[in-house]
Amino acid sequence: MADTTWAVGIDIGGTFTDAVAVRADGLVRTAKVPSTPDDPARGLLDAMAALTLAGVTPGAVTRVVHGTTVATNALLTGSLARVVLCATDGFRDVLAIRDGQRPAMYDLFQPRPRELVVRRDRLVVQERIAGDGTILVPLAAAEIERVVAAVRRRRPAAVAISLLFSFIEPAHERALGEALRRALPEVPVVISSEVAREFREYPRTATTVIAAGLGPVVGRYLDRAAAGVAALGVPGSLLIMESGGGLVAADRAAREPHRLLLSGPAGGVGGAIEIGQRLGLTDLLTLDMGGTSVDVCLVRGGHAPKRATQAHDGVPVLAPALDIATAGAGGGSVAWLDPAGALRVGPRSSGADPGPAAYGRGGTEPTITDAHLITGGLDESTPLAGSVRLDRSAAEGAIATLAGPLGLSLEETARGILAIATAHIAGAIRRVSIERGIDPRGLPLVAFGGAGPLLAPTLMRDLRLAEVVVPPTPGLLSAAGLVGADLRFDESQTLLLRFGSRDEDRLLAWLRTAAADLERRLSAEGVAPGDRRLAAVVDCRYLGQGYELSVPVPAISRRAVRELPQAFHRAHREAYGHDAPDEPVEAVTARLVAIGVLPHAEPARVARGARGGRPDAAADLGHRTLVAVSRQERVRARLWRRDDLRAGDRLIGPAIVEQLDATTIIPTGMVGRVGAWGEIRIRETRT
């Protein structure tokens, strides 16, 4: 009997909520509904309802995978729950002192960064642990009672505990945390040794506070989302995408909300990697251009690089995250004039409500979407996502507010907006490639998001990339990437030990203990032994250095641990051009990742065309005038319907390809070829 179960991915963006359902036999159903920023859970449930109308049976859904920006938005808007911080005496002000780095080094008048916890809510704890874990000042029972009483008087929404050297010896944190949980059972208590067992006081304390402040916000949201999905009759579990590109159960995500700050972009990167694997492309760039921002990532060897620490609004967060660069150049990014009269684009966005002026919802500011409507990339006759009708006159009125002061025509101003947006995106691509020592020339670019395929070919030409790959449903790839993701668990521990001593045994012992713990977690999730993957790295440095390099551990064995210094010398030479083989090497932090591979359906191939590369007549929608971004010309572009294209079809530029979730532009001098899975690969005609 055929397997008719479904896996569903739902990605909530700033403008639209995208949903993809994949049946076990490869059948795909999609939906795209407006986002609901005032109540994101409603957008998620609207998307599920739309999938039901498209033929997805809720009772046959085995899992719903969700990428969310709730945590990100709460942090960026300062909407964290009120937190009381308990810190070792002498360290209550670490959040105010920070790490000594100035956001703008030479700006003498820069405002002080917003503090995560005001000083009156930062409490001192009389206790002290040494760097080797020795207890210097015991945490007395009377001191615990005093701190509990002080916390109770302040009536916080959450409590964060970050005591000195608790990543080595967590006894004091645990004792205080247990007392607070008993005394205030309704208040979430987060201790640093549970969320960030790593050194450096400011990042560890900031991470703990952010986890505590996000907990109530994210917890309420996920509770409502899970209840709503269950009410629709879905028996499967609700899984959440983390910043590192893996999935966890919703209840665990609520306990570790600091790991969700890049939840949204991670799904798209995973989807792009999956497409690259099908096409034999292991090294590639990804471009996710939605309504609010643009995210780019460099993939090497079929894997996206990850950072152990991420920064949000200048605040460090100790949680694995994909190495993604962001630019304020989404479809809703606002174009404006600075005090000198120069044209600027972003980073502020019009969002989903009111959105670009062209949406006709009351927005009056010019955006990238309005510029595309003026230049012909978009058209009034084709609603966005099948439901948002565009108003050209409203877009013209918004662009005119810039064109007048600039002394330019509407088309010239719109071209300028798109050229600046393209430059912003190119800068983000350079940050993840050239600034990492990697030449992007010759790499393919997987372009997705509702607006990604509009500008990607221009970027390809400007940066001399090999080609642009446009997925079959580019506006829904982030949701599709969620369906293709696997379970992931991470553990890390700062050890600070020197190789060549008996301390190496501590490193091996930790790796073995952590591996056993992660194996138990995967077993509890029902992952079979053959579907489990473990990978370890150790952050190493020369003794006395202030920065580390991550060195992979090929196996959890004594031999592999002893060979780490030689591997570090090689890594240091590759990264910096030199090494110091006679200097002692220190293992700073050990990290272990466990992957639980989930069942995934193979996507269906599209039918092959029968006209020798010429698209069927049903795909021909006529012509439309298009203003080129990189060239001062107006061209007559062929207009194609994506749904009626077949494998092997050739699309000669200038051309525009329209579909429900996105629009693709193929400029003059380029050709697009439809592949076996419905992807379009765009290259210069000379290649």
C-alpha positions as CSV (number, residue, x, y, z in Angstrom):
1,M,0.0,0.0,0.0
2,A,1.4,3.4,-1.0
3,D,2.6,5.7,1.8
4,T,0.4,8.8,1.8
5,T,1.8,10.6,4.8
6,W,2.9,14.2,4.5
7,A,5.7,16.3,5.9
8,V,4.9,20.1,6.2
9,G,7.3,23.1,6.3
10,I,6.0,26.5,7.2
11,D,8.2,29.6,7.1
12,I,6.9,33.0,8.4
13,G,8.5,35.9,6.6
14,G,8.1,39.6,7.1
15,T,5.5,39.8,4.3
16,F,4.3,36.3,3.4
17,T,4.0,33.0,5.2
18,D,5.0,30.1,3.0
19,A,4.0,26.5,3.3
20,V,5.2,23.4,1.5
21,A,3.8,19.8,2.0
22,V,5.7,16.9,0.6
23,R,4.0,13.5,0.4
24,A,6.1,10.3,0.8
25,D,5.8,9.6,-2.9
26,G,7.2,13.0,-3.8
27,L,4.0,14.8,-4.5
28,V,4.2,18.5,-3.5
29,R,1.5,20.9,-2.4
30,T,2.2,24.6,-1.7
31,A,0.5,27.6,-0.1
32,K,1.4,31.3,0.4
33,V,-0.7,33.5,2.7
34,P,-0.1,37.0,4.1
35,S,1.9,37.2,7.3
36,T,0.2,38.4,10.4
37,P,2.9,40.4,12.4
38,D,0.4,41.2,15.2
39,D,-0.2,37.4,15.8
40,P,2.4,35.2,13.9
41,A,0.6,32.0,15.1
42,R,-2.4,33.0,13.1
43,G,-0.3,33.1,9.9
44,L,1.0,29.7,10.6
45,L,-2.5,28.3,11.1
46,D,-3.7,30.1,8.0
47,A,-1.0,28.4,6.0
48,M,-2.0,25.0,7.4
49,A,-5.6,25.7,6.4
50,A,-4.5,26.7,2.9
51,L,-2.6,23.4,2.6
52,T,-5.8,21.5,3.6
53,L,-7.7,23.2,0.8
54,A,-4.9,22.2,-1.5
55,G,-5.5,18.5,-0.7
56,V,-3.3,17.8,2.3
57,T,-5.1,15.6,4.8
58,P,-4.2,16.9,8.4
59,G,-4.6,13.4,9.8
60,A,-1.8,12.2,7.5
61,V,0.8,14.8,8.5
62,T,3.7,13.2,10.4
63,R,5.5,16.4,11.2
64,V,5.1,20.1,10.9
65,V,8.5,21.9,10.7
66,H,8.5,25.7,11.4
67,G,11.0,28.5,10.9
68,T,10.2,31.5,13.0
69,T,11.3,35.1,13.5
70,V,9.5,35.6,16.8
71,A,12.8,35.4,18.8
72,T,14.6,37.7,16.4
73,N,11.9,40.3,16.4
74,A,11.6,40.3,20.2
75,L,15.3,40.9,20.6
76,L,15.6,43.6,17.9
77,T,12.5,45.5,19.1
78,G,13.5,45.2,22.8
79,S,10.4,43.2,23.5
80,L,12.1,40.8,25.9
81,A,10.4,39.8,29.1
82,R,11.7,41.7,32.2
83,V,14.6,39.8,33.6
84,V,16.4,39.9,37.0
85,L,20.1,38.9,36.8
86,C,22.0,37.3,39.6
87,A,25.7,37.7,39.3
88,T,28.8,37.1,41.4
89,D,29.7,40.0,43.6
90,G,31.9,42.4,41.6
91,F,30.4,41.3,38.2
92,R,26.9,42.7,38.3
93,D,27.9,45.4,35.7
94,V,29.4,43.1,33.1
95,L,26.3,43.8,30.8
96,A,27.1,47.5,31.0
97,I,30.8,47.3,30.6
98,R,30.5,44.7,27.8
99,D,33.7,43.6,26.1
100,G,35.2,47.1,25.6
101,Q,34.6,47.1,21.8
102,R,33.0,50.3,20.5
103,P,30.4,49.9,17.6
104,A,31.9,53.0,16.0
105,M,35.4,53.4,17.1
106,Y,35.9,57.1,16.2
107,D,32.4,58.4,17.0
108,L,32.7,60.5,20.1
109,F,29.0,61.0,20.5
110,Q,27.6,57.5,19.9
111,P,24.8,56.6,22.3
112,R,25.3,54.0,24.9
113,P,24.0,50.6,23.7
114,R,20.7,49.6,25.3
115,E,21.3,47.5,28.4
116,L,19.6,44.1,28.5
117,V,18.9,44.4,32.3
118,V,18.7,47.8,34.1
119,R,21.1,48.1,37.1
120,R,18.4,47.9,39.8
121,D,17.5,44.4,38.5
122,R,21.1,43.2,38.6
123,L,21.7,41.5,41.9
124,V,25.0,40.5,43.5
125,V,25.6,37.0,45.0
126,Q,28.2,36.5,47.7
127,E,30.1,33.5,46.4
128,R,33.3,32.8,44.4
129,I,34.7,30.0,42.4
130,A,38.3,30.0,41.1
131,G,39.3,29.3,37.5
132,D,40.1,25.7,38.2
133,G,36.8,25.1,39.9
134,T,37.9,25.5,43.5
135,I,35.3,27.0,45.7
136,L,36.8,30.1,47.3
137,V,33.7,31.6,48.9
138,P,30.9,29.0,49.6
139,L,27.3,30.0,48.7
140,A,25.7,30.0,52.2
141,A,22.1,29.1,52.8
142,A,21.5,32.5,54.3
143,E,22.8,34.1,51.1
144,I,20.5,32.0,49.0
145,E,17.5,33.1,51.1
146,R,18.6,36.8,50.8
147,V,18.8,36.6,47.0
148,V,15.5,34.7,46.7
149,A,13.8,37.5,48.8
150,A,15.4,40.2,46.6
151,V,14.2,38.5,43.4
152,R,10.7,38.1,44.8
153,R,10.4,41.8,45.7
154,R,11.2,42.7,42.1
155,R,8.5,40.5,40.6
156,P,10.3,39.7,37.3
157,A,9.0,37.7,34.4
158,A,12.2,35.6,34.3
159,V,15.4,35.2,36.2
160,A,18.9,34.7,34.8
161,I,21.8,33.4,36.9
162,S,25.4,33.8,35.6
163,L,28.1,33.2,38.3
164,L,31.8,33.4,37.8
165,F,33.5,30.2,36.4
166,S,30.2,28.2,36.6
167,F,31.1,26.6,33.3
168,I,33.8,24.8,35.2
169,E,31.9,24.2,38.5
170,P,28.1,24.7,38.3
171,A,27.3,23.8,41.9
172,H,26.5,27.3,43.1
173,E,24.3,28.1,40.1
174,R,22.4,24.9,40.5
175,A,21.8,25.5,44.2
176,L,20.6,29.0,43.6
177,G,18.5,28.0,40.6
178,E,16.8,25.2,42.5
179,A,15.9,27.5,45.4
180,L,14.4,30.1,43.1
181,R,12.4,27.5,41.2
182,R,11.0,26.2,44.5
183,A,10.2,29.7,45.7
184,L,8.9,31.1,42.4
185,P,7.5,28.2,40.5
186,E,5.7,30.4,38.0
187,V,8.9,32.3,37.0
188,P,11.3,30.8,34.5
189,V,14.8,30.5,35.9
190,V,17.7,30.1,33.4
191,I,21.3,29.4,34.6
192,S,24.3,29.9,32.4
193,S,25.8,26.4,33.0
194,E,22.7,25.0,31.3
195,V,22.6,27.2,28.2
196,A,26.2,28.3,27.7
197,R,29.0,26.3,29.4
198,E,31.7,28.5,27.8
199,F,34.1,31.1,29.0
200,R,34.2,34.9,28.6
201,E,31.9,36.5,31.0
202,Y,30.1,39.0,28.8
203,P,29.0,36.7,26.0
204,R,28.0,34.0,28.6
205,T,26.0,36.4,30.7
206,A,24.4,38.1,27.7
207,T,23.3,34.7,26.3
208,T,21.8,33.7,29.6
209,V,19.8,36.9,29.9
210,I,18.6,36.7,26.3
211,A,17.5,33.1,26.9
212,A,15.6,34.2,30.0
213,G,14.1,37.2,28.3
214,L,13.0,35.3,25.2
215,G,11.6,32.3,27.2
216,P,8.2,33.7,28.0
217,V,7.7,35.3,24.6
218,V,8.7,32.3,22.6
219,G,7.1,29.9,25.0
220,R,3.7,31.5,24.6
221,Y,4.0,31.6,20.9
222,L,5.0,28.0,20.5
223,D,2.3,26.8,22.9
224,R,-0.3,28.5,20.9
225,A,1.2,27.2,17.6
226,A,1.3,23.6,18.9
227,A,-2.2,23.8,20.2
228,G,-3.5,25.3,16.9
229,V,-1.8,22.6,14.8
230,A,-3.2,19.9,17.1
231,A,-6.7,21.4,16.9
232,L,-6.5,21.1,13.1
233,G,-6.3,17.3,13.6
234,V,-2.5,17.0,12.9
235,P,-1.1,14.0,14.9
236,G,2.5,14.7,14.0
237,S,5.0,16.6,16.1
238,L,5.8,20.3,15.8
239,L,9.5,20.8,15.1
240,I,11.4,24.1,15.1
241,M,14.3,25.1,13.0
242,E,17.3,26.3,15.0
243,S,19.9,28.9,13.9
244,G,22.4,26.1,13.2
245,G,20.2,24.5,10.6
246,G,18.8,21.6,12.6
247,L,15.4,20.7,14.1
248,V,14.3,20.3,17.7
249,A,11.0,19.6,19.3
250,A,8.9,22.7,20.1
251,D,9.1,22.2,23.9
252,R,12.9,22.1,23.8
253,A,13.0,25.2,21.5
254,A,10.9,27.0,24.1
255,R,13.6,26.1,26.8
256,E,16.4,27.3,24.5
257,P,15.0,30.2,22.6
258,H,18.4,31.9,22.1
259,R,19.1,29.2,19.5
260,L,16.2,30.4,17.3
261,L,17.6,33.9,16.4
262,L,18.4,32.8,12.8
263,S,15.7,30.2,12.5
264,G,14.0,31.8,9.5
265,P,17.1,32.1,7.1
266,A,18.4,28.6,8.0
267,G,15.6,26.8,6.1
268,G,16.4,28.5,2.9
269,V,20.1,27.6,3.1
270,G,19.2,24.0,3.7
271,G,16.9,24.0,0.7
272,A,19.6,25.5,-1.5
273,I,22.1,22.9,-0.4
274,E,19.6,20.2,-1.3
275,I,19.1,21.6,-4.8
276,G,22.9,21.9,-5.2
277,Q,23.3,18.2,-4.3
278,R,20.8,17.1,-6.9
279,L,22.7,19.2,-9.5
280,G,26.2,18.1,-8.4
281,L,27.0,21.6,-7.1
282,T,28.8,21.3,-3.8
283,D,30.3,24.9,-3.7
284,L,27.7,27.6,-4.2
285,L,26.3,30.9,-2.9
286,T,22.8,31.3,-1.7
287,L,20.6,34.4,-2.0
288,D,17.4,34.7,-0.1
289,M,15.6,37.9,-0.9
290,G,12.3,38.3,0.8
291,G,10.1,41.2,1.7
292,T,12.2,42.5,4.6
293,S,15.9,41.7,4.0
294,V,18.4,39.7,2.0
295,D,20.4,36.8,3.5
296,V,23.4,35.3,1.7
297,C,25.5,32.3,2.6
298,L,28.6,30.6,1.1
299,V,28.3,26.8,0.9
300,R,31.5,24.7,0.7
301,G,31.7,21.0,0.1
302,G,27.9,20.7,0.5
303,H,27.9,22.3,4.0
304,A,27.2,25.8,5.2
305,P,29.8,27.1,7.6
306,K,28.7,27.7,11.1
307,R,29.7,30.2,13.8
308,A,29.8,29.3,17.5
309,T,28.9,32.8,18.4
310,Q,26.4,35.1,16.7
311,A,25.9,38.8,17.2
312,H,22.5,40.5,17.2
313,D,22.3,44.3,17.5
314,G,25.9,44.2,18.8
315,V,25.1,41.6,21.6
316,P,26.9,38.2,21.4
317,V,24.9,35.0,21.7
318,L,26.7,31.7,22.4
319,A,24.7,29.4,20.1
320,P,25.6,27.7,16.8
321,A,24.4,29.6,13.8
322,L,24.9,29.4,10.0
323,D,27.4,32.0,8.8
324,I,24.9,34.2,7.0
325,A,25.3,37.9,6.0
326,T,22.3,40.1,5.9
327,A,21.6,43.2,3.9
328,G,18.6,45.6,4.2
329,A,17.5,45.2,0.6
330,G,14.3,43.1,0.7
331,G,11.3,43.9,-1.5
332,G,9.9,46.1,1.2
333,S,13.1,48.0,1.9
334,V,12.4,51.7,1.8
335,A,14.3,54.1,-0.5
336,W,15.0,57.6,0.9
337,L,17.2,60.7,0.6
338,D,19.8,61.5,3.1
339,P,20.5,65.0,4.4
340,A,22.9,65.6,1.5
341,G,20.3,64.6,-1.0
342,A,21.8,61.2,-1.9
343,L,19.6,58.3,-2.7
344,R,19.7,55.5,-0.1
345,V,18.0,52.1,0.2
346,G,17.2,50.3,3.5
347,P,17.7,49.0,6.0
348,R,14.3,50.1,7.2
349,S,11.4,48.1,5.7
350,S,7.7,48.8,5.2
351,G,7.1,45.2,6.3
352,A,3.8,43.3,5.7
353,D,1.6,46.2,6.9
354,P,1.3,48.6,5.3
355,G,3.9,47.2,2.9
356,P,5.1,48.8,-0.3
357,A,3.0,51.6,-1.8
358,A,2.1,49.3,-4.7
359,Y,0.2,47.0,-2.2
360,G,-2.5,49.7,-1.9
361,R,-2.7,49.2,1.9
362,G,-1.9,52.8,2.8
363,G,1.9,52.7,2.4
364,T,3.3,55.8,0.8
365,E,7.1,55.3,1.0
366,P,8.9,54.1,-2.1
367,T,10.4,50.6,-1.9
368,I,12.3,48.1,-4.0
369,T,9.0,46.4,-4.9
370,D,7.7,49.7,-6.2
371,A,10.8,50.1,-8.3
372,H,10.4,46.7,-9.9
373,L,6.8,47.7,-10.8
374,I,8.0,50.8,-12.5
375,T,10.8,49.0,-14.4
376,G,8.6,46.2,-15.6
377,G,9.9,43.3,-13.5
378,L,6.5,43.2,-11.9
379,D,3.2,44.1,-13.4
380,E,-0.3,45.0,-12.3
381,S,-1.8,42.1,-14.2
382,T,-0.1,39.5,-12.1
383,P,-0.9,39.5,-8.4
384,L,1.9,38.7,-5.9
385,A,1.4,35.3,-4.3
386,G,-1.9,35.1,-6.3
387,S,-3.7,37.5,-3.9
388,V,-1.8,40.9,-3.6
389,R,-2.8,43.1,-6.5
390,L,-0.3,45.8,-7.4
391,D,-1.2,49.4,-7.9
392,R,1.1,51.0,-10.5
393,S,-0.2,54.6,-9.9
394,A,0.5,54.2,-6.1
395,A,4.0,53.0,-6.9
396,E,4.6,56.0,-9.3
397,G,3.4,58.4,-6.6
398,A,5.8,57.0,-4.1
399,I,8.8,57.0,-6.6
400,A,7.9,60.5,-7.6
401,T,8.7,61.8,-4.1
402,L,12.3,60.9,-4.8
403,A,12.4,61.6,-8.6
404,G,11.5,65.3,-8.1
405,P,14.3,66.2,-5.7
406,L,16.8,64.1,-7.7
407,G,15.8,65.7,-11.0
408,L,15.3,62.3,-12.6
409,S,12.5,60.5,-14.4
410,L,10.5,57.8,-12.6
411,E,12.3,55.0,-14.6
412,E,15.7,56.5,-13.8
413,T,14.9,56.8,-10.1
414,A,13.6,53.2,-10.1
415,R,16.7,52.0,-11.9
416,G,18.8,53.8,-9.3
417,I,17.0,52.1,-6.4
418,L,17.5,48.7,-7.9
419,A,21.2,49.4,-8.7
420,I,21.8,50.5,-5.0
421,A,20.0,47.4,-3.8
422,T,22.1,45.2,-6.1
423,A,25.3,46.9,-4.6
424,H,24.1,46.1,-1.1
425,I,23.6,42.5,-1.9
426,A,27.0,42.3,-3.7
427,G,28.5,43.7,-0.5
428,A,26.9,40.9,1.5
429,I,28.2,38.3,-0.9
430,R,31.7,39.7,-0.6
431,R,31.5,39.5,3.2
432,V,30.8,35.8,3.2
433,S,33.4,35.1,0.4
434,I,36.2,37.5,-0.2
435,E,36.4,38.5,3.5
436,R,36.8,34.8,4.2
437,G,39.6,34.5,1.7
438,I,37.4,32.8,-1.0
439,D,37.1,34.1,-4.5
440,P,33.3,34.0,-5.5
441,R,34.0,34.3,-9.2
442,G,32.9,31.1,-11.0
443,L,30.5,30.0,-8.2
444,P,26.9,29.3,-8.9
445,L,24.2,31.4,-7.1
446,V,21.0,29.8,-5.9
447,A,18.5,32.6,-5.9
448,F,15.2,32.3,-4.0
449,G,12.7,34.2,-1.9
450,G,10.0,36.1,-3.7
451,A,12.3,38.8,-5.0
452,G,15.6,36.9,-5.3
453,P,15.3,35.8,-9.0
454,L,14.5,39.4,-10.1
455,L,18.0,40.8,-9.3
456,A,20.2,37.6,-9.2
457,P,21.2,37.6,-12.9
458,T,22.4,41.2,-12.6
459,L,24.5,40.1,-9.6
460,M,25.8,37.2,-11.6
461,R,27.1,39.6,-14.3
462,D,28.5,42.1,-11.8
463,L,30.4,39.6,-9.7
464,R,31.3,37.3,-12.6
465,L,29.6,34.3,-11.1
466,A,29.1,31.0,-13.1
467,E,25.3,30.9,-13.2
468,V,22.1,31.5,-11.4
469,V,20.0,28.6,-10.3
470,V,16.3,29.4,-9.7
471,P,14.5,26.6,-7.8
472,P,11.1,25.4,-9.1
473,T,9.3,27.4,-6.3
474,P,11.8,30.0,-5.3
475,G,9.4,31.9,-3.1
476,L,8.8,28.8,-1.1
477,L,12.3,27.3,-0.9
478,S,12.7,28.3,2.8
479,A,9.6,26.2,3.6
480,A,10.8,23.4,1.4
481,G,14.2,23.5,3.2
482,L,12.5,23.0,6.5
483,V,10.9,19.8,5.2
484,G,14.3,18.5,4.2
485,A,16.0,19.3,7.5
486,D,17.1,16.8,10.1
487,L,17.2,16.7,13.9
488,R,20.2,18.3,15.5
489,F,21.6,18.5,19.1
490,D,24.6,20.4,20.2
491,E,26.9,20.3,23.3
492,S,29.8,22.5,24.1
493,Q,32.2,22.9,27.1
494,T,35.1,25.2,27.8
495,L,38.0,23.1,29.1
496,L,41.1,25.3,28.8
497,L,43.7,22.5,28.8
498,R,47.1,22.1,27.3
499,F,48.1,19.3,24.9
500,G,51.0,17.2,25.9
501,S,49.8,16.8,29.5
502,R,47.5,14.5,31.4
503,D,44.7,17.1,30.7
504,E,44.2,15.4,27.4
505,D,42.3,12.7,29.2
506,R,39.8,15.3,30.3
507,L,39.1,16.2,26.7
508,L,38.6,12.6,25.7
509,A,36.4,11.9,28.7
510,W,34.2,14.9,27.9
511,L,33.8,13.9,24.3
512,R,32.8,10.3,25.3
513,T,30.4,11.5,27.9
514,A,28.8,14.1,25.6
515,A,28.5,11.5,22.8
516,A,26.7,9.1,25.0
517,D,24.3,11.8,26.2
518,L,23.5,12.9,22.6
519,E,23.0,9.3,21.6
520,R,20.5,9.0,24.3
521,R,18.7,12.1,23.1
522,L,18.5,10.7,19.6
523,S,17.2,7.4,20.8
524,A,14.5,9.2,22.8
525,E,13.4,10.9,19.6
526,G,13.1,7.5,17.9
527,V,16.1,7.8,15.6
528,A,17.5,4.4,14.6
529,P,21.2,3.8,15.2
530,G,21.9,3.8,11.5
531,D,20.4,7.3,11.1
532,R,22.6,8.9,13.7
533,R,25.6,11.1,12.9
534,L,28.2,12.5,15.3
535,A,30.7,15.2,14.6
536,A,33.2,16.9,17.0
537,V,35.4,19.9,16.8
538,V,37.8,21.5,19.3
539,D,38.5,25.2,19.4
540,C,42.3,25.5,19.7
541,R,44.9,28.3,20.0
542,Y,48.5,28.8,20.7
543,L,49.1,29.5,24.4
544,G,48.6,33.2,25.0
545,Q,46.5,33.9,21.9
546,G,43.1,35.6,22.3
547,Y,41.3,33.8,19.5
548,E,40.7,30.2,18.5
549,L,40.4,28.1,15.4
550,S,38.0,25.2,15.2
551,V,39.7,21.9,14.4
552,P,37.6,18.8,13.4
553,V,38.1,15.6,15.4
554,P,37.9,12.7,13.0
555,A,37.1,10.2,15.7
556,I,36.4,10.1,19.4
557,S,39.6,8.3,20.3
558,R,42.9,8.8,22.2
559,R,44.8,8.9,18.9
560,A,42.6,11.5,17.3
561,V,42.9,13.7,20.4
562,R,46.7,13.4,20.4
563,E,46.8,14.4,16.7
564,L,44.8,17.6,17.2
565,P,47.9,19.9,17.7
566,Q,49.3,18.9,14.3
567,A,45.9,19.5,12.7
568,F,45.8,22.9,14.4
569,H,49.2,23.8,13.1
570,R,47.9,23.1,9.5
571,A,44.7,25.0,10.1
572,H,46.6,28.0,11.4
573,R,48.9,28.0,8.4
574,E,45.9,27.8,6.0
575,A,44.1,30.6,7.8
576,Y,46.9,33.0,8.5
577,G,49.8,31.9,6.3
578,H,52.1,30.8,9.1
579,D,52.2,28.5,12.1
580,A,54.4,27.9,15.2
581,P,55.0,24.2,15.6
582,D,57.3,24.7,18.6
583,E,54.7,26.6,20.6
584,P,52.3,24.8,23.0
585,V,48.7,24.4,21.9
586,E,45.7,24.8,24.1
587,A,42.3,23.2,23.7
588,V,39.8,25.9,24.7
589,T,36.3,24.6,24.0
590,A,35.1,21.2,22.8
591,R,31.9,21.0,20.7
592,L,29.9,18.0,19.6
593,V,27.0,17.8,17.2
594,A,24.5,14.9,16.8
595,I,22.3,14.6,13.7
596,G,19.3,12.4,13.5
597,V,18.4,11.8,9.9
598,L,14.7,11.9,9.2
599,P,12.9,10.2,6.2
600,H,12.7,12.5,3.2
601,A,10.9,12.0,-0.1
602,E,12.7,12.3,-3.4
603,P,11.1,15.2,-5.4
604,A,9.4,14.3,-8.7
605,R,11.0,15.2,-12.0
606,V,9.1,17.4,-14.5
607,A,8.1,16.2,-17.9
608,R,10.5,16.8,-20.7
609,G,9.5,19.2,-23.5
610,A,8.8,17.8,-27.0
611,R,9.7,20.8,-29.1
612,G,13.6,20.7,-29.0
613,G,14.1,23.4,-26.5
614,R,11.2,25.6,-27.6
615,P,8.6,26.1,-24.8
616,D,5.0,25.0,-25.4
617,A,2.6,27.7,-26.7
618,A,0.7,27.4,-23.4
619,A,3.7,28.9,-21.7
620,D,3.8,32.0,-23.9
621,L,2.2,35.0,-22.3
622,G,3.3,37.6,-24.9
623,H,5.7,40.5,-24.2
624,R,6.4,43.2,-21.7
625,T,8.6,46.3,-21.6
626,L,11.5,45.9,-19.2
627,V,14.0,48.5,-18.1
628,A,17.4,46.9,-17.6
629,V,19.0,47.6,-14.2
630,S,22.7,47.5,-15.4
631,R,22.1,49.1,-18.8
632,Q,20.3,52.2,-19.7
633,E,17.9,50.6,-22.1
634,R,14.3,49.6,-22.4
635,V,13.7,46.2,-24.0
636,R,10.8,44.1,-25.2
637,A,11.0,41.0,-23.0
638,R,9.3,37.7,-23.7
639,L,6.9,36.7,-21.0
640,W,6.6,33.0,-19.9
641,R,4.4,31.1,-17.5
642,R,6.6,29.0,-15.3
643,D,4.0,26.3,-14.7
644,D,3.9,25.4,-18.4
645,L,7.7,25.1,-18.9
646,R,9.2,21.7,-19.4
647,A,12.6,20.1,-18.9
648,G,14.9,21.1,-21.7
649,D,13.2,24.4,-22.6
650,R,15.5,27.3,-23.5
651,L,14.5,30.8,-22.5
652,I,16.4,33.5,-24.5
653,G,16.9,36.8,-22.8
654,P,15.4,39.3,-22.4
655,A,12.7,37.3,-20.8
656,I,10.5,37.3,-17.7
657,V,9.2,34.1,-16.1
658,E,6.1,34.5,-13.9
659,Q,4.7,32.1,-11.3
660,L,2.6,32.3,-8.2
661,D,5.4,32.7,-5.7
662,A,8.1,34.7,-7.6
663,T,9.2,36.4,-10.8
664,T,12.5,35.6,-12.7
665,I,14.2,38.1,-15.0
666,I,16.6,36.8,-17.7
667,P,18.4,39.9,-19.1
668,T,19.7,40.4,-22.6
669,G,22.7,38.3,-23.4
670,M,21.6,35.5,-21.1
671,V,19.8,32.2,-21.5
672,G,17.8,30.1,-19.1
673,R,17.5,26.3,-19.4
674,V,14.9,24.3,-17.5
675,G,16.4,21.3,-15.8
676,A,15.1,17.9,-14.8
677,W,13.5,19.0,-11.5
678,G,12.1,22.2,-13.0
679,E,14.9,24.5,-11.9
680,I,16.0,27.2,-14.3
681,R,19.8,27.6,-14.8
682,I,20.7,31.1,-16.2
683,R,24.0,31.7,-17.8
684,E,25.6,34.2,-20.2
685,T,24.9,33.1,-23.8
686,R,28.6,33.0,-24.6
687,T,28.9,30.1,-22.1
